[in-house]
Amino acid sequence: MTDIKFSPVVKLPKVNRGNFSAMLARPQEFGGLMNPLIGFDHFRLTGDVFGPHQHTGMSALSYVFEDSVTYNNQDSMGTNLDIEPGSLLWTWAGSGVTHHEVPVKQDGQVHGLQIFLKIPQQNAAKPPQSVYIPVKEMPVLNDNGIKVKVVAGNSGTLLNHVQTPEPVTILDITMKAGSSFTHELPPNTHGTFYVMSGKVTLSTGERNIDIADEEVISIGGKDTGTVVILRSTPASRVIFIGGLPV
């Protein structure tokens, strides 16, 4: 039986570039345990920062938080849609796609996560596709001081039924002070936990690890599955992203 592997707890660096700021998570600091994640940006922007740009052989996901203005996406597949607050657009680049994302409201602030995922090498030459998951399609658990929104994938019996290009789970977890949440990683799955605010203790039965505001840890689960318990000290918000390594 494989042992659980743990990355260091990493405090995310922050960049500020005019009308764009972000905390940046990159895989080099996580010992391969962030895979299938290539990384993510927790960002805020108030204008057209990147212009039209291309992605190839990977996925770029835009998850827009509820306190954000609407984010418009246009791409070379002919997509032209508004990513509403609380929703996610999964752009599966495959053989290549150019997209352009800007705030709908002039000078309004977009607040969200830009998530980058590996895709299997054998699929890299396939045509691009996009999948939109509106907030109304994301199931939510409210129980004992926790709120868990299943942005994609599942947690226990709580399942997001929208079919995604890869079987990745994304959870947006809000916890009151003193509450706890349990999530089981399927066999051999990697999981990344980002504490957006607050402080939690991550427990696996083997170790207890404290993770505070703007810190990230990645773990590699056992081949029999891994039960992870999060316990919140103050009120906290945690993003979880997990999947099989690619």
C-alpha positions as CSV (number, residue, x, y, z in Angstrom):
1,M,0.0,0.0,0.0
2,T,1.3,3.4,-0.9
3,D,1.9,6.0,1.7
4,I,0.4,9.5,1.6
5,K,2.8,12.1,0.3
6,F,2.8,15.7,1.4
7,S,4.2,18.8,-0.3
8,P,5.6,21.7,1.8
9,V,3.0,24.3,2.9
10,V,3.7,27.1,0.5
11,K,2.8,30.8,1.1
12,L,1.8,32.2,-2.3
13,P,3.7,35.1,-3.7
14,K,1.6,38.1,-4.9
15,V,2.1,40.2,-8.0
16,N,0.6,43.7,-8.7
17,R,0.6,45.0,-12.3
18,G,-1.5,48.1,-12.6
19,N,-5.1,46.9,-12.9
20,F,-4.1,43.2,-12.2
21,S,-3.1,41.5,-9.0
22,A,-2.8,37.8,-8.2
23,M,-1.5,35.2,-5.8
24,L,0.4,32.6,-8.0
25,A,0.7,28.9,-7.4
26,R,3.2,27.0,-9.5
27,P,3.9,23.3,-9.5
28,Q,7.7,23.4,-9.0
29,E,7.3,24.0,-5.3
30,F,5.0,21.0,-4.7
31,G,7.2,18.0,-5.6
32,G,5.0,16.7,-8.4
33,L,1.9,16.4,-6.1
34,M,0.0,19.3,-7.7
35,N,-0.4,17.2,-10.9
36,P,-2.8,17.3,-12.8
37,L,-2.7,21.0,-11.9
38,I,-0.1,23.0,-13.8
39,G,-0.9,25.9,-11.4
40,F,-3.5,28.6,-10.6
41,D,-3.8,32.3,-10.2
42,H,-6.1,33.8,-7.6
43,F,-6.6,37.1,-9.4
44,R,-8.4,40.4,-9.4
45,L,-8.5,42.6,-12.5
46,T,-10.3,45.7,-13.7
47,G,-9.6,45.8,-17.4
48,D,-8.3,44.0,-20.5
49,V,-5.0,42.7,-19.0
50,F,-3.9,39.9,-21.3
51,G,-5.5,40.6,-24.7
52,P,-6.2,37.7,-27.1
53,H,-3.8,34.8,-26.3
54,Q,-3.3,31.2,-27.2
55,H,-3.3,27.9,-25.1
56,T,-2.2,24.6,-26.5
57,G,-2.2,21.0,-25.1
58,M,-3.7,21.9,-21.7
59,S,-6.9,23.3,-20.1
60,A,-7.5,26.8,-18.8
61,L,-10.4,27.2,-16.4
62,S,-12.0,30.5,-15.3
63,Y,-13.9,30.2,-12.0
64,V,-15.5,33.6,-11.1
65,F,-16.4,34.2,-7.5
66,E,-19.8,35.5,-6.4
67,D,-18.4,39.0,-5.5
68,S,-17.1,39.5,-9.1
69,V,-18.5,41.3,-12.0
70,T,-19.4,39.2,-15.1
71,Y,-16.4,38.1,-17.2
72,N,-16.9,37.9,-21.0
73,N,-15.1,35.2,-22.9
74,Q,-14.6,35.1,-26.7
75,D,-12.5,32.5,-28.5
76,S,-11.4,31.1,-31.8
77,M,-14.0,28.3,-31.6
78,G,-16.7,31.0,-31.9
79,T,-17.6,31.0,-28.2
80,N,-19.0,34.4,-27.0
81,L,-20.5,34.1,-23.5
82,D,-20.6,35.8,-20.2
83,I,-19.1,33.9,-17.2
84,E,-21.6,34.9,-14.5
85,P,-20.5,35.3,-10.9
86,G,-20.2,31.9,-9.2
87,S,-19.8,30.1,-12.5
88,L,-16.9,28.3,-14.4
89,L,-15.8,28.1,-18.0
90,W,-13.6,25.2,-18.9
91,T,-11.5,25.9,-22.0
92,W,-10.0,22.6,-23.2
93,A,-7.3,23.8,-25.5
94,G,-6.2,20.6,-27.2
95,S,-4.6,21.4,-30.5
96,G,-4.9,25.1,-29.8
97,V,-7.3,27.9,-29.1
98,T,-7.1,31.6,-28.8
99,H,-9.3,33.3,-26.2
100,H,-9.9,36.8,-24.8
101,E,-11.5,37.5,-21.5
102,V,-12.5,41.0,-20.2
103,P,-14.9,42.4,-17.6
104,V,-18.3,43.2,-18.9
105,K,-18.6,46.3,-16.7
106,Q,-16.1,49.0,-17.4
107,D,-13.8,49.4,-14.4
108,G,-15.7,46.6,-12.6
109,Q,-13.5,44.1,-10.8
110,V,-13.3,40.5,-11.8
111,H,-12.4,38.2,-8.9
112,G,-11.7,34.6,-9.6
113,L,-9.3,31.7,-10.1
114,Q,-7.6,30.9,-13.4
115,I,-6.8,27.2,-13.2
116,F,-4.4,25.4,-15.5
117,L,-4.6,21.6,-16.0
118,K,-2.6,19.0,-17.8
119,I,-4.4,16.9,-20.4
120,P,-3.4,13.4,-21.5
121,Q,-0.7,13.5,-24.1
122,Q,-2.6,11.2,-26.4
123,N,-5.4,13.8,-26.6
124,A,-3.2,16.9,-27.1
125,A,-3.8,17.0,-30.9
126,K,-7.6,16.8,-30.7
127,P,-9.7,19.9,-31.5
128,P,-10.5,22.3,-28.6
129,Q,-13.7,22.5,-26.8
130,S,-15.3,24.6,-24.1
131,V,-17.7,23.6,-21.2
132,Y,-19.7,26.1,-19.3
133,I,-20.9,25.3,-15.8
134,P,-23.3,27.9,-14.5
135,V,-23.6,28.4,-10.8
136,K,-27.2,27.1,-10.9
137,E,-25.8,23.7,-12.0
138,M,-23.4,23.5,-9.0
139,P,-24.9,21.5,-6.1
140,V,-24.3,22.9,-2.6
141,L,-24.2,21.3,0.8
142,N,-25.1,23.3,3.9
143,D,-24.5,21.4,7.1
144,N,-23.2,22.0,10.6
145,G,-21.4,25.3,9.8
146,I,-20.0,24.4,6.4
147,K,-21.1,25.3,2.9
148,V,-19.6,23.2,0.1
149,K,-20.2,24.1,-3.5
150,V,-19.3,21.4,-6.0
151,V,-17.9,23.4,-8.9
152,A,-17.0,20.3,-10.8
153,G,-16.8,16.6,-10.0
154,N,-18.1,15.3,-6.6
155,S,-17.7,15.1,-2.9
156,G,-19.2,11.9,-1.4
157,T,-22.7,11.6,-2.8
158,L,-22.9,15.3,-3.8
159,L,-22.3,15.2,-7.6
160,N,-22.1,17.9,-10.2
161,H,-23.7,16.3,-13.3
162,V,-22.1,18.5,-15.9
163,Q,-19.7,16.3,-17.9
164,T,-16.2,17.8,-18.0
165,P,-13.3,17.0,-20.3
166,E,-11.3,15.4,-17.5
167,P,-12.5,13.9,-14.2
168,V,-11.3,16.7,-11.9
169,T,-13.1,17.7,-8.7
170,I,-13.2,21.4,-7.6
171,L,-14.8,22.3,-4.3
172,D,-15.4,25.8,-2.9
173,I,-15.6,25.3,0.9
174,T,-16.8,27.9,3.4
175,M,-16.4,27.0,7.1
176,K,-17.6,28.6,10.3
177,A,-15.1,28.8,13.2
178,G,-14.9,25.4,14.9
179,S,-16.5,23.4,12.0
180,S,-15.1,20.4,10.2
181,F,-15.4,18.9,6.7
182,T,-14.5,15.4,5.5
183,H,-13.6,14.6,1.9
184,E,-12.3,11.3,0.5
185,L,-9.8,11.3,-2.3
186,P,-10.3,8.3,-4.6
187,P,-7.3,5.9,-4.9
188,N,-4.0,7.4,-6.2
189,T,-5.6,10.8,-6.5
190,H,-3.7,14.0,-5.9
191,G,-5.4,16.9,-4.0
192,T,-4.4,20.6,-3.7
193,F,-5.9,22.7,-0.8
194,Y,-5.7,26.5,-1.0
195,V,-6.8,28.5,2.1
196,M,-8.2,31.7,0.6
197,S,-8.9,33.1,4.1
198,G,-8.7,31.9,7.7
199,K,-6.8,28.9,9.0
200,V,-7.5,25.1,8.9
201,T,-5.9,22.0,10.2
202,L,-5.6,19.2,7.6
203,S,-5.7,15.7,9.1
204,T,-5.2,12.4,7.3
205,G,-4.8,10.1,10.3
206,E,-1.1,10.2,9.7
207,R,-0.4,13.9,10.1
208,N,-2.0,17.1,11.2
209,I,-0.9,20.1,9.2
210,D,-1.9,23.8,9.8
211,I,-2.6,25.8,6.7
212,A,-3.2,29.6,7.0
213,D,-4.4,32.4,4.8
214,E,-3.0,32.4,1.3
215,E,-1.2,29.1,1.8
216,V,-1.3,25.9,-0.3
217,I,-0.5,22.2,0.2
218,S,-0.7,19.3,-2.2
219,I,-1.0,15.7,-1.2
220,G,-0.7,12.4,-3.0
221,G,-3.2,9.8,-1.8
222,K,-3.0,6.1,-1.1
223,D,-4.0,3.4,-3.6
224,T,-6.8,2.5,-1.2
225,G,-8.2,6.1,-1.1
226,T,-7.5,8.8,1.4
227,V,-9.8,10.5,4.0
228,V,-9.0,14.1,4.6
229,I,-10.5,16.1,7.4
230,L,-10.4,19.9,7.5
231,R,-11.0,21.6,10.8
232,S,-11.4,25.4,10.8
233,T,-10.0,27.5,13.7
234,P,-11.5,30.9,12.6
235,A,-14.0,31.2,9.8
236,S,-12.3,30.0,6.7
237,R,-12.6,29.5,2.9
238,V,-10.8,26.7,1.2
239,I,-10.5,25.7,-2.5
240,F,-9.9,22.1,-3.2
241,I,-8.8,20.8,-6.7
242,G,-8.1,17.1,-7.1
243,G,-7.7,14.5,-9.8
244,L,-5.5,11.6,-11.1
245,P,-2.0,12.7,-12.1
246,V,-1.4,12.9,-15.9
